């Protein structure tokens, strides 16, 4: 188990180093490939599970990304917002939390048709660990 984690971390460090010298779209693709490799290794997906899992996982992330777009489109810092805009932002964020919950629930049901509950928990752990690794890499660069 430790060897798998060490190999995964080494792979991530190498790809991050390569990704820094590429354009943003290539960098995003490389990071997604690293994330997928890390998640696959941490979840111990069988080839059959992986074949069914990844299209659903990609759909899941597309829905979450689309959900976040309106907030990103605001493009203002907090200090640039009026009080009215700040209140609207707060309520929009609360609405998005409810929508995130609905998406997570819907996809939990879909994932559980493909993988075990334990592997679904491993997925969430692997996503958090991968995010931590990426943040650490950004801090050191």
Secondary structure, 3 states (H helix, E strand, C coil): CHHHHHHHHHHHHHHHHHHCCCCHHHHHHHHHHHHHHHHHHHHCCCHHHHHHHHHHHHHHHHHHHHHHHHHHHHCCCHHHCCHHHHHHHHHHHHHHHHHHHHHHHHHHHHHHCCCCHHHHHHHHHHHHHHHHHHHHHHHHC
